[in-house]
């Protein structure tokens, strides 16, 4: 257990250049506090203490501004930067080394008791205020731009932006500058 807590702190230090010390991270990072509370709530949920799990997640939302359903499945080295407004639904699955920014929603697209929230594979980054809705999969090492609305699967190693989210065309992303030596003749 302590190894996992240390790993979470190391992850915050590695992923946030503003983090200056482990003590600062432990005391002042609400995303980290939300993850730690989620891990306890998830343990309660898995142990069939569902009401206690929901009460803990409710209290955590009040204290941190981050709502993580205790039934969600979250991997290792998960980091929520800034935290406020993050919502992670009941059937969401999050792999290892995933980074979410503030205001991200992993929401459901069905009222039925079925897989209805996104799956984020290992290494995914999701920008601020992005909404990912439904039982979609965001592939390994993909990135979702800030404010994007994602309702379809995202291929591994792909960046999507916009509403509705679409892959960026890296060839058109930045115009190529001419080589000054060649351009001058």
C-alpha positions in Angstrom: 0.0 0.0 0.0 2.7 2.5 0.9 4.6 1.7 -2.3 1.5 2.7 -4.3 1.1 5.9 -2.3 4.8 6.8 -3.0 4.2 5.9 -6.7 1.3 8.3 -6.8 3.4 11.1 -5.3 6.3 10.4 -7.7 3.8 10.5 -10.6 2.5 13.9 -9.5 6.1 15.2 -9.2 7.0 13.8 -12.7 3.8 15.1 -14.5 3.5 18.5 -12.9 6.4 20.9 -13.4 4.9 23.2 -10.8 5.3 20.5 -8.1 8.3 21.4 -6.0 8.4 18.7 -3.3 6.7 15.5 -2.2 5.4 17.3 0.9 3.8 20.0 -1.2 2.1 17.3 -3.4 0.9 15.3 -0.4 -0.6 18.3 1.3 -2.0 20.4 -1.5 -3.0 18.3 -4.5 -6.7 17.6 -4.6 -6.4 15.3 -7.6 -4.1 13.1 -5.6 -6.4 13.2 -2.6 -9.3 12.2 -4.8 -7.3 9.2 -6.2 -6.3 8.0 -2.7 -10.0 8.3 -1.5 -11.1 6.5 -4.7 -8.7 3.6 -3.9 -10.3 3.2 -0.5 -13.8 3.6 -1.9 -13.1 1.0 -4.6 -11.8 -1.4 -2.0 -15.0 -0.9 0.0 -17.1 -1.4 -3.2 -15.3 -4.6 -4.1 -15.8 -5.8 -0.5 -19.6 -5.3 -1.0 -19.7 -2.3 1.3 -21.4 -0.3 -1.4 -23.1 2.4 0.7 -19.9 3.1 2.6 -18.0 3.4 -0.8 -20.6 5.8 -2.2 -20.6 7.9 1.0 -16.8 8.2 0.8 -16.8 9.1 -2.9 -19.6 11.7 -2.1 -17.5 13.3 0.7 -14.4 13.2 -1.6 -16.3 15.1 -4.3 -17.3 17.7 -1.7 -13.7 18.1 -0.5 -11.8 17.9 -3.8 -14.3 18.8 -6.6 -13.4 15.4 -8.2 -16.1 12.7 -8.6 -15.0 9.2 -9.2 -17.5 6.4 -8.9 -16.1 3.7 -6.6 -16.9 1.0 -9.2 -14.7 2.6 -11.9 -11.5 0.6 -12.7 -8.4 2.7 -12.5 -4.8 1.6 -13.1 -1.5 2.7 -11.6 0.3 6.1 -11.9 -3.0 7.9 -12.7 -2.8 11.6 -12.2 -5.5 14.3 -12.2 -3.9 17.8 -12.6 -5.8 20.6 -10.9 -8.8 18.2 -10.4 -11.8 20.5 -10.1 -14.8 19.3 -12.1 -13.5 15.9 -13.1 -16.2 13.2 -13.3 -15.4 9.5 -13.8 -18.5 7.3 -14.3 -19.2 3.9 -12.9 -18.1 1.7 -15.8 -15.1 3.8 -16.8 -11.9 1.9 -17.2 -8.6 3.8 -17.0 -5.2 2.2 -17.7 -1.8 2.9 -16.3 0.1 6.3 -16.7 -3.1 8.2 -17.7 -3.2 12.0 -17.2 -6.4 14.0 -16.9 -6.7 17.8 -16.6 -9.5 19.7 -14.8 -13.1 19.6 -16.0 -12.8 16.2 -17.8 -15.9 14.1 -18.0 -15.9 10.3 -18.6 -19.7 10.1 -19.0 -22.2 7.5 -19.8 -24.4 7.3 -22.9 -27.1 4.8 -21.7 -29.5 4.4 -18.8 -29.1 0.7 -18.8 -26.9 -1.4 -16.5 -24.2 -2.1 -19.0 -20.8 -0.8 -20.1 -21.7 2.8 -20.7 -18.5 4.8 -19.9 -15.2 5.3 -21.8 -12.1 3.1 -21.6 -8.8 4.9 -21.6 -5.8 2.7 -22.4 -2.3 3.1 -21.0 -0.6 6.4 -21.5 -3.6 8.5 -22.5 -3.7 12.3 -21.9 -7.0 14.1 -21.8 -7.0 17.9 -21.9 -9.0 20.3 -19.8 -12.8 20.4 -20.2 -12.9 17.5 -22.6 -16.0 15.3 -22.6 -15.7 11.6 -23.5 -19.1 9.9 -23.7 -20.2 6.3 -24.1 -18.5 3.0 -24.2 -15.7 4.2 -26.4 -12.0 3.3 -26.3 -9.2 5.8 -26.4 -6.2 3.8 -27.6 -2.8 3.6 -26.0 -0.8 6.9 -25.9 -3.6 8.8 -27.6 -4.3 12.5 -26.6 -7.6 14.3 -26.4 -7.4 18.1 -26.8 -8.9 20.6 -24.4 -12.6 21.1 -24.9 -13.0 18.1 -27.3 -16.2 16.1 -27.3 -15.3 12.5 -28.0 -18.1 10.0 -29.0 -16.2 7.6 -31.2 -13.1 5.4 -30.6 -9.7 7.0 -30.8 -6.9 5.0 -32.4 -3.6 4.5 -30.4 -1.0 7.2 -30.8 -3.6 9.7 -32.2 -4.5 13.2 -31.1 -8.1 14.3 -31.5 -9.5 17.8 -31.2 -12.7 19.7 -31.6 -16.5 19.0 -31.3 -17.0 16.4 -32.5 -13.5 15.3 -32.0 -11.5 14.4 -35.1 -7.9 13.4 -35.5 -5.4 16.2 -36.2 -3.8 16.1 -39.6 -0.1 16.5 -38.6 0.8 17.5 -42.2 -1.5 20.5 -41.9 -0.8 21.2 -38.2 2.1 23.7 -38.9 3.2 25.0 -42.2 6.7 23.9 -43.1 9.1 26.8 -43.1 11.5 27.0 -46.1 15.2 26.4 -45.4 16.7 29.9 -45.6 19.8 28.7 -47.3 17.8 27.0 -50.0 15.2 29.8 -50.2 17.9 32.4 -50.8 19.2 30.4 -53.7 
